[in-house]
Amino acid sequence: MIPKSIERATTIFRTHNGYLRTSEATRLGIAPRTLYAMRDRSLLEQVSRGIYRLAELPELANPDLVEVALRIPKGVICLISALAFHNLTTQIPHQISLALPQHSAKPRLDYPPLRLFWLSPPSYEAGIEEHLLDNVPVRIYSVEKTIADCFKFRHQIGQNVALEALKDYFISRRFQIELLLNYARINRVERIMRPYMEALII
């Protein structure tokens, strides 16, 4: 027989997409001993330190992105990681590229490995999309913002990566030139991007 405390806790987890931090669970009235009892009964999985998910949920399809989204709420998936999500690169990311607000503290995360980029407020705030991955909202830059970011950080990630993404974008998508140029202006790379864009349009 399942104790009422576990039944109640399970209901609370379900109303929060199946995920809770220990602090959130406590605030919602779930005692720590209930969390541990649910974990010991294999009703909960510990995603990472201080974060639990219902074991009844499907297996994670995007564990690294979900981990980062849960542990670093201000982070935004960017550059090569965002290109991979949008299917705009042949590169295989070995780190999660993550944008953070300028002057914010470096996050502590043992895994997955991170490559961090601190952006100014206009660049950080522009083009953020939320995608629901494994029931978790994950912040990822839009296609157009990601391409502009790749040109901004072309010396760090390689200009060939930025050019490949731009070409694939023009070939495979209903491209939005004004939107792309808007993000290029925000990142101050319009002068660099425009000749490549004009060559692709012709």
C-alpha positions as CSV (number, residue, x, y, z in Angstrom):
1,M,0.0,0.0,0.0
2,I,1.4,3.4,-1.0
3,P,1.4,6.0,1.8
4,K,-0.8,9.0,1.3
5,S,2.2,11.3,1.6
6,I,3.8,9.6,-1.5
7,E,0.5,9.7,-3.4
8,R,0.2,13.4,-2.6
9,A,3.8,14.1,-3.6
10,T,3.3,12.2,-6.9
11,T,0.3,14.4,-7.7
12,I,2.4,17.6,-6.9
13,F,5.2,16.3,-9.2
14,R,2.7,15.7,-12.0
15,T,1.4,19.2,-11.8
16,H,4.9,20.5,-12.2
17,N,5.7,18.5,-15.4
18,G,7.3,15.7,-13.3
19,Y,10.3,17.7,-12.1
20,L,11.0,19.5,-8.8
21,R,14.0,20.9,-7.0
22,T,14.4,19.8,-3.4
23,S,13.7,23.4,-2.3
24,E,10.5,23.6,-4.4
25,A,9.3,20.3,-3.1
26,T,9.8,21.4,0.5
27,R,8.0,24.7,-0.2
28,L,5.1,22.7,-1.7
29,G,4.8,20.6,1.4
30,I,6.7,17.5,0.4
31,A,8.9,16.4,3.4
32,P,12.5,15.4,2.6
33,R,11.8,11.9,4.0
34,T,9.0,11.5,1.4
35,L,11.5,12.4,-1.4
36,Y,14.0,9.8,-0.1
37,A,11.3,7.2,0.3
38,M,10.1,7.8,-3.3
39,R,13.7,7.6,-4.5
40,D,14.2,4.3,-2.6
41,R,11.0,2.9,-4.1
42,S,12.3,3.9,-7.6
43,L,9.4,6.3,-8.0
44,L,11.8,9.2,-8.4
45,E,15.0,9.6,-10.3
46,Q,17.6,12.1,-9.2
47,V,18.4,14.1,-12.4
48,S,21.3,15.9,-10.7
49,R,22.1,17.4,-7.3
50,G,18.9,18.6,-5.8
51,I,16.6,17.9,-8.8
52,Y,14.2,15.0,-9.0
53,R,11.9,13.7,-11.7
54,L,9.2,11.1,-11.7
55,A,10.5,7.7,-12.9
56,E,7.2,7.1,-14.8
57,L,8.2,9.7,-17.3
58,P,9.7,8.5,-20.7
59,E,13.5,8.2,-20.9
60,L,15.2,11.5,-21.4
61,A,15.8,12.2,-25.1
62,N,17.9,15.4,-24.4
63,P,19.5,14.7,-21.0
64,D,22.4,17.3,-21.4
65,L,20.2,20.2,-22.5
66,V,17.6,19.4,-19.8
67,E,20.3,19.2,-17.1
68,V,21.7,22.6,-18.1
69,A,18.2,24.2,-18.3
70,L,17.3,22.9,-14.8
71,R,20.6,23.8,-13.2
72,I,21.2,27.2,-14.9
73,P,17.9,28.9,-15.4
74,K,19.5,32.1,-16.9
75,G,21.5,30.2,-19.5
76,V,20.5,30.2,-23.1
77,I,21.7,27.4,-25.5
78,C,23.7,29.1,-28.2
79,L,26.2,28.8,-31.1
80,I,27.2,25.2,-32.1
81,S,24.7,23.6,-29.6
82,A,21.9,25.8,-31.0
83,L,23.0,25.0,-34.6
84,A,22.9,21.3,-33.8
85,F,19.4,21.7,-32.3
86,H,18.2,23.6,-35.4
87,N,20.0,21.0,-37.7
88,L,22.2,23.7,-39.3
89,T,25.6,22.2,-38.8
90,T,27.7,19.1,-39.4
91,Q,29.7,19.8,-36.3
92,I,29.1,17.4,-33.3
93,P,29.1,19.5,-30.1
94,H,31.3,18.0,-27.4
95,Q,30.3,20.8,-25.0
96,I,27.1,22.7,-24.4
97,S,27.5,26.2,-25.6
98,L,25.7,28.5,-23.2
99,A,25.1,32.2,-23.2
100,L,24.8,34.1,-19.9
101,P,24.1,37.7,-19.0
102,Q,27.2,39.9,-18.9
103,H,28.9,40.0,-15.5
104,S,26.9,37.0,-14.1
105,A,28.8,34.5,-12.0
106,K,30.3,31.4,-13.6
107,P,28.0,28.4,-12.9
108,R,29.2,25.3,-11.1
109,L,28.3,22.2,-13.1
110,D,30.4,19.0,-13.2
111,Y,28.6,17.6,-16.1
112,P,27.9,18.1,-19.0
113,P,30.9,20.2,-20.0
114,L,30.1,23.8,-20.8
115,R,31.5,26.4,-23.1
116,L,30.4,29.8,-21.7
117,F,29.8,33.1,-23.5
118,W,28.8,36.3,-21.6
119,L,26.7,38.6,-23.7
120,S,25.7,42.3,-23.3
121,P,22.1,42.9,-22.4
122,P,20.8,43.6,-26.0
123,S,22.5,40.5,-27.4
124,Y,21.7,38.2,-24.5
125,E,18.0,39.2,-24.5
126,A,17.4,39.0,-28.3
127,G,16.0,35.9,-30.0
128,I,15.3,33.7,-27.0
129,E,12.9,30.8,-27.7
130,E,11.5,28.3,-25.3
131,H,11.3,24.7,-26.5
132,L,9.7,22.0,-24.4
133,L,12.2,19.1,-24.3
134,D,11.4,16.1,-22.1
135,N,8.7,18.2,-20.4
136,V,11.3,20.8,-19.5
137,P,11.3,24.4,-21.0
138,V,14.7,24.9,-22.5
139,R,15.8,28.3,-23.7
140,I,17.5,28.3,-27.1
141,Y,18.3,31.1,-29.4
142,S,16.3,31.3,-32.6
143,V,17.9,30.2,-35.9
144,E,18.5,33.8,-37.1
145,K,20.0,34.9,-33.8
146,T,22.2,31.9,-33.7
147,I,23.6,32.6,-37.1
148,A,24.3,36.2,-36.1
149,D,26.0,34.9,-32.9
150,C,28.2,32.6,-35.0
151,F,29.5,35.5,-37.0
152,K,30.1,37.5,-33.8
153,F,32.1,34.7,-32.3
154,R,33.6,33.4,-35.6
155,H,37.2,33.7,-34.2
156,Q,36.2,31.3,-31.3
157,I,34.2,28.8,-33.2
158,G,35.6,29.1,-36.7
159,Q,34.3,31.2,-39.6
160,N,33.7,28.0,-41.6
161,V,31.0,27.1,-39.0
162,A,29.2,30.4,-39.4
163,L,29.4,30.2,-43.3
164,E,28.1,26.7,-43.3
165,A,25.1,27.6,-41.1
166,L,24.3,30.7,-43.2
167,K,24.4,28.6,-46.5
168,D,22.2,25.9,-45.0
169,Y,19.8,28.4,-43.7
170,F,19.4,30.0,-47.2
171,I,19.1,26.5,-48.9
172,S,16.7,24.8,-46.5
173,R,14.5,27.4,-45.0
174,R,12.1,30.2,-45.7
175,F,14.8,32.8,-44.8
176,Q,13.9,36.1,-43.2
177,I,16.5,38.6,-44.4
178,E,15.3,41.5,-42.3
179,L,15.1,39.4,-39.1
180,L,18.6,38.1,-39.8
181,L,20.0,41.6,-40.4
182,N,18.3,42.9,-37.2
183,Y,20.2,40.4,-35.1
184,A,23.4,41.2,-37.2
185,R,23.0,44.8,-36.2
186,I,22.4,43.9,-32.5
187,N,25.7,41.9,-32.6
188,R,27.4,44.6,-34.7
189,V,28.3,42.2,-37.5
190,E,26.0,43.4,-40.3
191,R,29.0,44.7,-42.3
192,I,30.6,41.3,-42.1
193,M,27.5,39.3,-42.8
194,R,25.9,41.4,-45.6
195,P,28.4,40.4,-48.5
196,Y,27.9,36.7,-47.7
197,M,24.1,37.1,-47.6
198,E,24.1,39.1,-50.9
199,A,26.2,36.4,-52.6
200,L,23.7,33.7,-51.5
201,I,20.6,35.7,-52.6
202,I,21.9,36.3,-56.2
